[in-house]
Amino acid sequence: MSHAVPSPPYDSLAGVRIALCPLPHTPAPGPDAQAALQHAAQRLETAGASVFSLELGDDFGALVEHQETILAYEATRALASEWARFADR
């Protein structure tokens, strides 16, 4: 991550708990994403937060599918005026 822009230190995050939760049945993040997550976790811990891994159960397996359904609905509503104004182009 040599191309990352340095950011200022965080204020104290003492008492804050942050879970890293990989979703079941989804591919693992690529090396750059893994490095970014690790870097963020280290910075959060340095600022006083407790960072830990949490395995989600199979009940969360359909979470991505549900999120995609919600995203499609919201995008349709958010872009409806654009479609109405520029559909002929």
C-alpha angles and dihedrals in degrees: 000000000000090000093059117118111237114245128205119264118272123248115248114303095182110157095018115126120202123186123203104212120186110203117242117251095015127114118263115257117266122258095268092051091046090051091049092050091048091048092049091047091052092049092048091050091048088054090054104264123135108235120190142160119253123190111215117217126241089269086079094054094101094046094103092049091051091047090052090052091051092045092052091051093047093046091051091052095042094050099038093102091051090052091048093050100040107026092113094059 
